[in-house]
Amino acid sequence: MIASDLLKPANREEADLLDKIALNQLPQHLAIIMDGNGRWAQRRHLPRIAGHRAGVKAARVIIETCARLTLPCLTLYAFSLENWRRPQAEVDFLMRLLREYLKRELPSIHKNNIRLLIIGRSEQLPDPVRKDIEAGMRLTAKNTGMKLVVALNYGGRAELVDAFNAMLDQVRANGMSAFRADEQTISEHLYTAGLPDPDLLIRTSGEMRVSNFLLWQIAYAELYVTETLWPDFSRARLLEALADFQKRERRYGGLGAARGRGRAAVASAAAHKSNDTSGRG
């Protein structure tokens, strides 16, 4: 099966990009920092809320595309702990927009076998928002398709603090005086426990930072930064990022296959030369 069997291209550009996509080399977990809504609106002399509405439309396209390509997991950074510092009117609008999105899109998400998950300090969200996301997670809990993870009221450092506190609570409750944490134990106490770490992190709008997002989980993720603002991040731009990801060689701190073979050949040649030299009188 090829990518174009799952996703019908809308134009020649998409068709050419789909030809470059190998389904067996897609990331198991794609994470996206959706940045640039405000700048998108500013460039068009529109209010910031217009940028957020356009951003929701882009999110719908990307979610649908990833689900059709059968990506196992997609995480979207929707609202950070730091976003509470924005003007109250904008924060209130974002919360209303989230509720509107869930009401309108949840039936389609459920129909397409997508499972909705929320990560972050959801207990601090407004009650109506929290009730809506809990209802969405309950509705889709048994779905077996792509996991759609939405980071809401999320911060990477806060996640680590919450994980360490959960481990300490467990130690105190069980009197585990000899307890020692390891990477596996920490991972099991993160919001993302049970999910694969991201293979690819995309950031739109050209900013060269990770903004306190999945700090533990992106240790070995490939980074892809595009100048494209989030509302303009189309299906073609996503396919472009996936094609770029598939050209990379992931080494996890080791040697790449080609480089490893090259060094092995040099070592073999050196050993052969040494043997030849030692045989001469």
Residue pairs with C-beta under 8 A, 6 or more apart in sequence:
1 23
2 18
2 19
2 21
2 23
3 18
3 19
3 21
3 22
3 23
3 69
4 15
4 18
4 19
6 23
6 68
6 69
6 70
7 14
7 18
7 65
7 68
7 69
7 235
9 15
9 18
10 235
11 236
13 236
14 235
14 236
14 239
17 236
17 239
17 240
17 243
18 239
20 239
20 243
20 246
21 69
21 239
21 242
21 243
21 246
22 246
23 69
23 70
25 246
26 69
26 70
26 71
26 242
26 246
27 71
27 198
27 199
27 200
27 242
27 245
28 71
28 72
28 73
28 196
28 199
29 71
29 72
29 73
29 74
29 75
29 195
29 196
29 197
29 198
29 199
29 200
30 66
30 71
30 73
30 74
30 75
30 198
30 199
30 200
30 202
31 74
31 75
31 76
31 77
31 198
31 200
31 201
31 202
31 213
31 214
31 217
31 218
31 221
32 62
32 74
32 75
32 76
32 77
32 201
32 202
32 203
32 204
33 77
33 201
33 202
33 203
33 204
33 210
33 211
33 213
34 55
34 58
34 59
34 76
34 77
34 78
34 204
34 230
34 233
35 203
35 204
35 205
35 207
35 211
35 229
35 230
36 51
36 204
36 205
36 228
36 229
36 230
36 231
36 232
37 48
37 51
37 52
37 54
37 55
37 229
37 230
37 231
38 48
38 51
39 51
39 205
39 229
40 51
40 54
40 55
40 229
40 230
40 231
40 232
41 47
41 48
41 49
41 50
41 51
41 52
41 54
42 48
42 51
44 50
48 90
49 90
49 93
51 231
52 93
52 94
52 97
53 97
54 231
55 230
55 231
56 97
56 101
57 231
58 230
58 231
58 232
58 233
58 234
59 76
59 101
60 105
61 234
61 235
62 74
62 76
62 233
62 235
62 238
63 74
63 76
63 109
63 114
63 148
64 112
65 235
65 238
65 239
66 74
66 146
66 238
67 74
67 112
67 114
67 145
67 146
67 148
69 242
70 145
70 146
71 146
72 146
72 147
72 196
73 146
73 147
73 149
73 195
73 196
74 146
74 147
74 148
74 149
75 119
75 149
75 150
75 151
75 192
75 198
75 214
76 148
76 149
76 150
76 151
77 151
77 154
77 211
77 213
78 98
78 150
78 151
78 152
78 154
79 94
79 98
79 120
79 151
79 152
79 153
79 154
80 151
80 153
80 154
80 155
80 211
80 212
80 213
81 120
81 121
81 153
81 154
81 155
81 158
81 212
82 155
82 212
83 91
83 94
84 91
95 125
95 126
95 129
98 129
98 132
98 152
99 128
99 129
99 132
102 132
102 133
102 136
103 132
106 116
106 136
106 139
106 140
109 116
109 136
109 140
109 148
110 139
110 140
110 143
112 145
113 143
113 144
113 145
113 146
114 140
114 143
114 145
114 146
114 147
114 148
115 140
115 141
115 143
115 144
115 145
115 146
115 147
115 148
116 133
116 136
116 137
116 139
116 140
116 148
116 150
117 137
117 147
117 148
117 149
117 150
117 195
118 133
118 137
118 149
118 150
118 151
118 152
119 149
119 150
119 151
119 152
119 154
119 159
119 191
119 192
120 151
120 152
120 153
120 154
120 155
120 159
120 191
121 153
121 154
121 158
121 162
122 130
122 133
122 152
122 153
123 130
124 153
125 133
125 152
125 153
133 150
133 152
147 195
149 192
149 195
151 213
151 214
154 191
154 213
155 212
156 210
156 212
156 213
156 214
156 215
156 216
157 212
157 215
159 190
159 191
159 215
159 216
160 186
160 190
160 215
160 216
162 189
162 191
163 186
163 189
163 190
164 186
164 189
166 189
167 179
167 181
167 185
167 186
167 189
170 176
171 179
186 216
187 193
187 216
190 216
190 217
192 214
192 217
197 217
197 218
197 219
197 220
197 221
198 214
198 217
198 218
198 221
199 221
199 222
199 245
199 250
200 221
200 222
200 224
200 241
200 242
200 245
201 210
201 213
201 214
201 218
201 221
201 222
201 223
201 224
202 224
202 225
202 226
202 238
202 241
203 209
203 210
203 211
203 223
203 224
203 225
203 226
204 226
204 228
204 229
204 230
204 233
205 226
205 227
205 228
205 229
205 230
206 225
206 226
206 227
207 225
208 225
210 218
210 223
214 221
220 250
220 252
222 245
222 248
222 250
224 241
224 244
224 245
226 233
226 237
226 241
228 237
249 256
249 257
249 258
254 260
255 263
